[in-house]
Amino acid sequence: MQSVTPQQIRSSFVNASRSEAAKLNLPPNFGDLDWDNLDFLGWRDPKMPLRGYLVVPGPKGLTGVMLRAPEGGPRKNRSVLCELCRDVFSKEDVLLWVARRAGQSGRDGNTVGTLICADFLCCGNVRKEPPANEINPDPAAVVLRQIQGLEDRTALFLGRVQAK
């Protein structure tokens, strides 16, 4: 992902009003982000922990989605898999993040949701090289497949948010 400005982020949201986008809090480490190792920018709002944001680059520019986490956090009695990174080794909590649909459908109260790592660490999860073995002799190829899968699944989720 190429670096972006706060204004580009705020203007990218497809399911938030202009005032909601203007009031959003950027990630605390925004100035220090490693843009080269991000496939998307995702973060929890430090002042509103149930709110999250996902900003994804695409062929038509950035697409931002405002998300909401469930109250009470993740259930501790079961493990769930993040639908974006699908990292089976991650100890990260996974939440059902819900987004209002874009346009009139969202204004009518329609939402879509998916399971995403609670702190949006998916980009780092897919870059962890697995050990070489008979099934996967080339760990670098596995990482490239994982990155592509993350990008594909993120695009599918954004498509569901933008569907009319």
C-alpha positions in Angstrom: 0.0 0.0 0.0 1.3 3.5 -0.8 1.2 6.1 2.0 -1.9 8.2 2.2 -2.9 11.5 3.8 -5.5 11.9 6.5 -7.6 13.8 4.0 -7.5 10.9 1.5 -8.5 8.5 4.3 -11.4 10.7 5.4 -12.8 11.1 1.9 -12.6 7.4 1.1 -15.5 6.2 3.3 -18.4 4.7 1.5 -20.6 4.0 4.5 -20.1 7.1 6.7 -21.4 10.6 6.6 -19.0 13.5 6.0 -19.3 14.5 9.6 -18.5 10.9 10.8 -15.5 10.8 8.5 -14.3 14.2 9.6 -14.5 13.2 13.3 -12.7 9.9 13.0 -9.5 9.4 15.0 -6.5 8.2 13.0 -4.4 5.4 14.4 -2.0 6.6 17.1 1.1 5.4 15.1 -0.1 6.9 11.8 3.2 8.8 11.2 5.2 5.6 11.7 3.3 3.1 9.6 5.2 0.7 7.4 3.2 1.3 4.3 5.2 -1.3 2.2 3.9 -4.1 4.4 0.3 -3.1 4.5 -2.3 -4.5 2.2 -5.0 -2.3 3.9 -5.0 0.1 6.8 -7.2 -1.1 9.6 -7.5 0.3 13.1 -9.7 0.6 16.2 -10.7 4.1 17.2 -8.6 4.9 20.4 -11.5 7.0 21.8 -14.3 4.7 20.7 -13.1 1.1 21.1 -16.2 -0.5 19.5 -15.5 1.4 16.3 -13.0 0.3 13.7 -12.0 1.4 10.2 -10.8 -0.4 7.2 -9.2 1.5 4.3 -8.3 -0.5 1.2 -6.5 0.6 -1.9 -8.0 -0.5 -5.2 -7.9 0.3 -8.9 -10.3 3.2 -8.5 -8.5 4.6 -5.4 -9.1 4.1 -1.7 -12.3 2.6 -0.2 -12.9 3.2 3.4 -15.4 1.3 5.6 -16.5 2.2 9.1 -17.1 -0.9 11.3 -18.6 -1.7 14.6 -17.6 -4.4 17.0 -19.9 -6.2 19.3 -20.3 -5.0 22.9 -18.6 -7.2 25.4 -15.8 -8.2 23.1 -15.0 -11.7 21.8 -16.4 -14.9 23.4 -13.8 -16.6 25.4 -15.2 -20.1 25.1 -14.5 -20.7 21.5 -11.9 -19.9 18.8 -12.9 -18.4 15.5 -10.9 -17.8 12.4 -10.4 -14.3 10.9 -12.1 -14.4 7.5 -9.5 -12.0 5.9 -6.1 -13.4 6.9 -7.3 -17.0 7.9 -4.2 -17.3 10.2 -4.7 -20.6 12.1 -1.7 -19.9 14.4 -2.7 -16.4 15.5 -3.5 -15.8 19.2 -5.2 -12.6 18.2 -8.9 -12.2 19.3 -11.3 -12.2 16.4 -14.5 -10.2 16.4 -17.6 -10.0 14.2 -17.1 -6.5 12.7 -20.3 -5.1 11.2 -20.5 -2.3 8.6 -23.5 -0.3 7.4 -24.0 -0.9 3.7 -23.2 2.0 1.4 -25.9 4.3 0.0 -29.6 4.2 0.7 -29.4 0.6 1.8 -27.2 1.6 4.7 -29.3 4.6 5.5 -32.2 2.1 5.7 -30.3 0.2 8.4 -28.9 -2.7 6.4 -25.5 -4.1 7.5 -23.0 -6.8 6.6 -20.5 -8.3 8.8 -17.4 -10.6 8.8 -15.0 -12.0 11.3 -11.8 -9.9 11.4 -8.8 -9.8 13.8 -9.8 -7.5 16.7 -6.8 -5.2 16.2 -6.6 -5.6 12.4 -3.2 -7.4 12.4 -4.1 -9.4 9.3 -1.4 -7.8 7.1 1.3 -9.0 9.5 -0.3 -12.4 10.0 -0.1 -13.3 6.3 3.5 -12.3 6.1 4.7 -14.8 8.7 6.8 -17.4 6.8 5.9 -21.0 7.6 8.6 -23.5 8.0 9.6 -25.3 4.8 8.3 -28.8 4.6 7.3 -31.4 2.0 3.9 -29.8 1.3 5.3 -26.2 1.1 8.9 -26.4 0.1 9.0 -22.6 -0.7 7.8 -20.5 2.3 8.1 -17.3 0.2 5.6 -18.7 -2.2 3.2 -19.5 0.6 3.5 -15.9 1.9 2.7 -14.5 -1.6 -0.4 -16.8 -1.8 -1.5 -15.7 1.7 -1.1 -12.0 0.7 -3.1 -12.5 -2.4 -5.8 -14.4 -0.5 -6.1 -11.5 2.0 -6.4 -9.0 -0.8 -9.1 -11.1 -2.5 -11.2 -11.7 0.6 -10.9 -8.0 1.6 -12.2 -7.0 -1.8 -15.1 -9.5 -1.5 -16.1 -7.9 1.8 -15.9 -4.4 0.4 -18.1 -5.5 -2.5 -20.7 -6.7 0.0 -20.6 -3.4 1.7 -21.0 -1.5 -1.6 -23.6 -3.9 -3.1 -26.9 -2.1 -3.9 
